[in-house]
Amino acid sequence: MAVKNLDDLLAEGVSGRGVLVRSDLNVPLDNGNITDPGRIIASVPTLKALSEAGAKVVVTAHLGRPKNGPAPEFSLAPVAAALSDQLGRHVQLAGDVVGTDALARAEGLTDGDILLLENIRFDPRETSKDDAERLALARQLVELVGDDGAFVSDGFGVVHRKQASVYDVATLLPHYAGTLVAAEIKVLEQLTSSTDRPYAVVLGGSKVSDKLAVIENLATKADSIVIGGGMCFTFLASQGVSVGKSLLEESMIDTCRKLLEDYGDVIHLPVDIVVADEFSADSTPEVVRADQIPDGKMGLDVGPGSVERFTSLLSNAQTIFWNGPMGVFEFPAFAAGTKGVAEAIIGATGKGGFSVVGGGDSAAAVRQLGLPEDGFSHISTGGGASLEYLEGKTLPGIQILQ
């Protein structure tokens, strides 16, 4: 069933109406400074379109995982400032989620104004497993935009969560997919249906368990699955290879062995590894064969031979999905694997391939390593949501829009 989108809402008219927007503004912070504004930038088109059309815009979003109610370090204050800069207009920040300050500010909005509510996860009902608790919060959110309001879902990074501001509000208001969510759905549908071949999947990150379902689901669909990052050591260990002090999920060794038995022609592992004595930016890097990692060393990146091997696999791919870095790209000495593989994907894209970067650390790596964002067909804002979609799971925040 087709999902109504932002254009449909704008055609119906929003001037003078309250519109509740769920954005994904969960950006990384370092001492209160935003280190990667990617998600803020991605949320701008929807907010700008609504503001310019005269809507009274109320934005809800989360930051981090506050455990016990409001916590100053998780305040959206730096996000409100960055959003104001990006939009070129003042974005108010409410001092609470649905309390007296939020209500007073919402009532005072004039056409085109934008109000950002404080971190939605400061209210424990947002993530409650109790349907009635979530619905009670959703009703209070709806009060902020009034009976003739509308809901726009634009936080793709949270659509896999059944939460009050993602799912329950859509049961109470006319609902629409924002620009970002609509674009993400279109791209993921392309990855799961009419995929041009060869189809290559690049998976990194630390844990096999995080990516297991995606490997199982895509192993029958992809022509090659390239494995890097910390998760590659569990695969190597499953072949009887010593991985030294490298990251290892012992409980997943048998699973990895079975995957290699079933899909050994599809799954490709590194042939060399960049090792060091410890997990530190100052550690001295050393390249060793993947089956010869010394006992006292830990692998922190895939080696140059692996980059060469992976590049040859990716160079002619017509469709590429990449999720997870190849190594500890935050440390310059261990960033070459991620950069090399990313450059191979850019090369394939330049030859007419369709490439999707699956959010999270991969998107951060693209920006941190100074790679051209337009070198990829699409950079997703939602790592977990992308993976769950590709696993074939139903995403509550998408399902409710249908």
N, C-alpha and C positions, 0 to 999 in steps of 0.2 A: 504494500500500500504506500502511495506517495506521501512524503512528509511535506507539510506546508513550510515555506521558508520566509526569510525576511522580506523578499520582494512581495510576497502575498500580503504580509502585514502592512507594508508601506502602501500598497495599492488600496487596502481597506481604509487607511488613514489613521495616523497616530497623533496628529496635532492636538495638544491639550490632554492627551491620555497618559496615564501612568503605564510604564512598561518595565517589568521586572526582568533583568538580564542575569543569567548565571554565566559568569566568565571564569576562565581559568587564569588566575593571576599568581599562581604558586611558583614564584621565582626564587632562585637561590640567593641567599643573603650572606654577607661577610661583614660582621660588625655593623649591621644596619645598612650596608651598601649593597645594592643589587649588582650581582656579578654577571648575570645573563638576562637581559630584558626581553628575550625572544617572545615569551608568552604575552607580555604586556603589549608589545608591538602587534602581535597577531590578533589581539582582542579589539584593536582600534577601529577597523572598518565597520563593524556592526554598531558600536557605540556612536561613532561619528554619524552614520546614516540616520540613526534614530534621533539623535540630538538635532541634526540639521532639518529633520522633518517635523520638529516641534514637540517631540515626546518629552514627558517628564520621566527621565531614566533613573531607575534605582538598580544599582549593580550589587550582586552578592558574589562573594568569592572566599576562598580559604587560603591560608598560608601555613605550611608545615603541619605538624600534628600536636597541637596543644592538648595536654592530657586532662587538666583539671580546671576548666573554665578559662577566663581571660589571663593572658600572659604577655607582658610588655614586649618581649622579644619576638612575638608572633603578630604584633600589630600590623595592620595594613597601611600605616602612615607613610612609609617610604614608597609604597606602591601607588598611593593616591597622588603623591608628588610626581612620580614618574609618569603616571597616566595623564596628569594635567599637562606635563611637558609634551607628551606625544600627541594629545588632542588639541593642544593650543588653546585650551580653555580650562577654567578652574573646576576641579572635581572636589566636591565636599567630601569629608570623611565623617560619618556618624560615630559618636563615641561609644555606641553599643550596637547590638545586632538587630533586635526588634523592640528595644526599650523606649524610654521617654524621649531621648535625644533623636533616635532614628525616626520616631513618629512625628516629632516637631519639625524636623528638617524635611521629611517627605511632604508634610502638609504645606510647607513653605516653598516648594519647588514651583518655578515658572517654566513655561514652554522652552524646551531645549536644555534645561538644567540637568546636570548629572550628579547623583549622590551615590557614593560608595559606602556600603554598610561595613561595620567592623567585622573582622574575621568570623565567618559563619560557624566555624568549628569552636568558637568560644561558647556556643550554645550546645551542650551535649546532646540535645534532641536531634541535631543535624545528622549524626551518625548512629542514632539509636536503632536497635534491632526491633523495637516496639513500634508497630505501624501507627498506633494512636498517638504516641509521643511525636513522631515525625510529622504527622498530619497537623497536630496542634501548632507546631512551629511554622509549617507551610501556610496555615491560615493567617498567622500573624504577619508573614511576609506579604501575603496577598493584600492585607489591610493597608500596606504602605502604598499600593498602586491603585486601590479602589476597585469597585465592582465592575467598571468598564475597562479594567486593565488587561494586559496581555503578558504572556511569558515567552521569552526568547532564550532558548538553550544554546549557549555559545562556548561552553567550557568542555571541549572534547576530552580533555585529560581526566574528567570525572564521570563521563557517561556510563562507565562500567560499574558505578556505585549506585545503590538504591538508597539515596539520601534525600532529606527534605527539600533542599534547594535544587536538586537535580531531577528527582522523580515526582515527589508528592505535590509540588506546586503545579506541575503540568496536569494533575488530575482536577485542579480547581480553576484554572484559567485557560482561555484559548491559547494554544501553544504553537510555536514556530521554531524551526532550526535557524540559528544565526549563520552568517556567512562562513564562519570557520567550521562549524559542525557540518554544514551542508557540503563543504569542500572535502572534508575528511571522509565522510560517508561515500562520496563519489569515488575517491581515490581507492579506498579499501574494497569497494565493490569491484573495481577494476582489477585489483590484486587477486581477488578470489574467484572471479568469473572469466572474463575474456582476456586471459593472460597471453601476451605474445611470448614466444619461445626463441632462444633459450631463457628459462626463468631461473635466476640465481637468488639465493637467500644468504645473507651474511649475518651471523649471530655472534655476539660477544657478551661482555658483562661477566659478573662473577659466578653466578650459580646456574647449574644445569636445571635444577628444580624449577627455577623461574621460567625457563624456556622450553621445558620438556613437552608440554602439550602442543606448542607451536611446531617443534621439530617433528613430532608424531603426525601432526595434521598436514604439514607441508612436505614431508619426505616423499609422499605419494604424488605430490603435484609439481614440485620443483625439479629442475634438471641437476642442480648442484646446491648443496648447503655447506657454506664455509664456516668453520667454527674457530673462534679466537677468544681472547680475553681469559679471565680466570677459569671459565668453564671448560676450556680445552684440556686442562690438566686432569680432570676426572675422566675424560675420554681417553687420554694417553695412559692413565693408570689402569684403565679397563683392558688395555692391550698388554699389561704386565710390565709397563715401563716405570722406572722410578722417577718421581717428580720432585724429589728433594723437599724443600720447605714450601713449595708452591701451594696455592689455595687448592683444597681438595674436599669434595663432598663424598665421603666414604660410602654413605648410604645409597649413593646413585651409581656406584661403579658397575654393579650388575646390570642396571638399566642401560647404561652407556654401552656395555658389551653387547647387549641384545640389539640396540639400535644399530651398531656397527655390523652385526651379523645380518640384520634385515635390510639395511640401507647403505651398506659399505660402498656401493658404487655411486651414491649420491652425496654422502657426508665426506668432507675433506678437512683434514686436520693439519696443523702447522708442521713443517719439516725441521724448523729450527726455532730457538727461543732465546730471547734476551734475558739473561739472569743477573742477579745481584745478591750480595750478602744479606741485605735487609730492605724493608719497604721504606725507602727514603729517597728524596730527590737528589741527595748527594751521593748515593751509592754508585759504585763504578760498574757500568754495564759491560757484559761479556756475552758474546754470541756462542751458543753451543747447539749441537744437534738435539732434536726433540727427544731422542731416546738416550741421551747422555747428559741429563741434568745432574750435576754433582749434589751429593747428599746435603751439604750445608748451604746450598743456594736456593733462591726462589725465582720463579719465572715472573717477569713484570711486563713482557711484551712479546709479540711474535717477531721472529727475526727477518732479515732481508730476503732469505731464500723463500720463506713463507709468503712474503709480500709478492715476490716474483711469481710464485705458483698461483696464488689467489688472483693476481692480476690477469694471468693467462686464462683463468676460468671465467673472469668477469668481463674481459675485454669485448667479447662478442654477444654478451647477454642483451636481450631485448627488454627484459623486465627484471628489476633488482629491488629487493626489500632488505634494508639494513637496520638492525637493531642491536646496539651494544658495541662499545669500543673494543679494539683488539688488545689493548694494554692500558697501563696507567698513564693516559695521555696528559694528565695534569702535570706530570714530571717530564720536562723536556727530553731527558735522556731515554725515556721510554714511550715517546709519542710517535716514533717513526712508523710503527706498524699500523696504527689507526690512520695516520696521515696517508700512508702509501695505499691502503685499501680504499680510503675515501677518494683519493685521486684516480684510482682505477674505475670507481663508480662514476666519477665525473667524466672520465674519458668515454665510457660506454654511453653515457647520457648524451654527450656531444655528438655521438655517431647515430643518434636517433632513438636510443633506448629510453625506457620509462623507469625512473628511479624514485624510490620512496625511502626517506630517512625516518625511522620509527620513533621519533621523539626522545625525551629524556636525555641520557648521557650522550647519545650519538649526536643529537642536535647541538648540545653544548660543545661537543668536540669540534664540530664543523666551525662554530663561531670562534672558539678559543684558538684553534690552529690556523685561523685566518683564511679558511677555504671559502670560495665564492658560494653563497647560498643559492644563487641562481644556476649553479652547476648541477643542481639536483632538480628533478621534476617537482618534488613535493617534500617539504620538511614537516612532519607531523608534530603536533604539540602534546600528544598524549601517548607516552610509551606503553603504559599498562593497558590502556583502552585499545590501542592498535593491536597489541599481542592477543588480547582476549577475542577481538573480532576475528583475527586470523586463525585462532584456535577453533572458531565455529561457535563460540559462546554467544548467548543473547545478552546484549547490553541494555540494562534497565532504562537508562536515560535516552536511548534511541527507540527502544520498544514503545515507551509511553508517548513518544512524538507521533508514532504511527497509529 
